[in-house]
């Protein structure tokens, strides 16, 4: 015999609404540049006994209060803990190269910095997506920009990063036709968010970008395999 149901109206659980709320709690609300040389450590499936280091660009605070390290990775400024690809890299932890200490969570001084900054810059929510924060690019990151199958790709320097109210982070690239002053700085009118003009944007560290610019055969071959089945002619 079944158990009688409560006379109260049953609550309909909207799974999509719950999913959107969980995603919102993981969105970034504040950035802090990493200026002391701390690194992300990762490993590749092809050499599991070897650890690789990559400088952190910034730290980000999410709406749920967690602070995560951020690196320009593939097509986005990516939280380190989301790197879980055996071929391209799996996150191991953070590292202080000066002390060689390996740790799994953000250091306390960065957590405190972001908590205080987020409390001070407490923006009102709006229905429209708005610009929350802008930080400079400090590592010489470059973006490989592609617009179409028959369009030459462009290799462009990243000059800064913008955080928007929906948690999205965009790289700032320069429209060379509009450059009036050098050096180019965040806030200059010649800058634009990468995905506002380009179909695809892939990020590379400075040394890899220089190999691409020199058209190093091995680098171009690896690039073709990673980002596109057919490589357009360099522009």
N, C-alpha and C positions, 0 to 999 in steps of 0.2 A: 504494500500500500504506500502510495507516494506521500511526501511531506506537503502539507498545505502551503500554498504560496502566500506571501505577505499581501495584505490588502492594499498596501501602498503601490503606487505606479512604479513599474520597473524602469530603471535608469538605462537608457540606451548608451552604450559605450561607443563613442565615435573614435575608432582607431586612428583615422587620418588626423583628427584634431590632436590626439595624444602624441602622434609622431611629430607633428609640427611644433608642439610645445617642447618636446625633447630636443629637437633640432635647434629651436630658438635658445634654449639654455646652453647650447654648445657654441653659439655664435660669439665671435670676438667683439669685445666692447672697448678695449684699450690696448695700445701697443707701447713697448718700451725698447728702444734700440739696444743691442748688445754691443758694448764698447770695450769690454775687457778681454776679448779673445776666447770666450768659452765656446766649446764645440759640441756638435752632435756626433755621436759615434754610431756607426752602422756596420753591418756585414753583408757579404754577398754569398749566395749559395755556391757559387763557383769556387770560393776560397773561404769556407766556414771558419777556419782557424785564424783568419786575418781580420783585424778590426781597422776600419777606415774612419778618418775624422773630417768633418766639414764645419767651417766656422758658422756659428749662429748669426743670423741677421738681426733678429729681434726676439722679444718675449711677448706673448699675448695673453690677456686675461679674458676668459670666457664669462658668459652671463652667470654660469653656475659657480663662479669663483675660482675655478681651476686656472693655473698659469702654465702655459706650454711654450716650449721653444719653437721657433719658426725658421724655416730655411726656404729659399727659392728652389723648388723641386718640380721638375716636369712643367706643368701648366699653371702652377699656383704657388703663392707663399703658403707653405704647408706646415701644419703642426707635426713635429717630429714623430710623435707616437702613432701617427697615421701611416707611416712608412712601413709597409709590411709586404714587400714584393721581393721574393727570393732573387730574381734576376737583376733588379735595379737597386735594391737595398732594403734591409730590415733594421729598424731602429733598435739599438741596444741600450743607450743611455746618453747622458751629458758628461762632458769631461772638462776639467780645468787643466790646460796644457802646462801651466806653471807648476802645479803640485802633482799632476798626473792622477788626480782624484777622479773617480768615476761615480756618478750619482744618477738616480732615476727620476728625481723630481726637481722642479725649479728651485734655485737657491733662495734663501729667505730674503736677502736684500732686494731681489727683483720682485718677489711677491709683495713685500711691503711697499715698494715704489709704485707698483701697479694698483694696489689697493687704495693708497692715498690719492693717486692721480684720478682713478675712476670715481672716487667719492667727491673730489673737488670739481671735476668736469662732469657733472651729473646732468646729461642732456635730457630734455623732454622728448618723449616719443611722439612721432608724427606719422601720418599716413603715407607721406612721401619719403623716399630714400634720400638721406642727406649726408653730407660729408662730416665725419666726426673728427678725424685726425689725419695729419700728414707727417711722415718722417722721411729723412733723407736716406738715400742709398749709400752705404759705406764700404761696399766690398767689390765694386766694379762689375756687378751682375749685368749680364746682357740678355736680351730677348731675341729669339728667332721668331720672326713674324711671317705668317703665311695667310694669304687672302683667297687664293683659288688655285685649282690644278694647273692653270696655264699662266699663273702670275709668278714672277721670280720672288723668292723669299728675301727678306731683309733682316740683317743682323743689326740691332739697335741697342745702344747703351741705356740702362735703366737709371733714372735720375732721382727717383723717390718712390714712395708707396703711400697710397691713400686708403684709409679705413672708412667704410660707410656704415650707416646705421643698421643695415641688414646683416652686418658682419662680413660682407665681402671686402677683399683687399685687392686693389688694382695697382699694377706697376705704371709709373709715369714715364712715357717715352717722348722724344722730341720730334716735332715737325720741323725739319731742317729749313724749310722755306720761311718759317716764322721766327727763326732765331735772330735776335737783335743784340743780345748781350752775352758775354762769356765771362766766367764760367756759367753754365746753366744751373739754376738753383730751383728747388721746389717752390712753386708759386709763380714761376715765369709763364707768360701767356702762350709760349710755344709748346708747352707740355700737354699731353692728353693721356687718358687711361687706355692702356693697351688693347683691352677687349672691346673698346668702343669703336675701333676701326679695323681690327684684324680678326679673321675667322679663328685662327689658332695662334697661341703664343707659348713658346717653350723657353724656359730659363736655363742659363748656363753660367758657371763661374768664369771669372776673367780669363784664366789660363786656357780653358776649353774654347771660349769665344775667340781667343787669339789664334788657336789652331784652326778653327772654322774659317776665320778671316784669311788665314794663309793658305786655305784650301788643302790642308794636310790630308792625304788620301785615306789613311786609316781612320781619322776622325770623321771625315765625310761619309765613309762607309758605315761606321757605327751610328752616325746621325740618321742616315737613311733608314736603317733597320729599326731605329727607335721611334722616330716620329712620323714616318711616311713610307708607304710601299714604293712610291715612285718619286725620286727627288727632282724638283724643278731646277732649272738652271739658275745658279747664283746670280744675284743682281748686284 
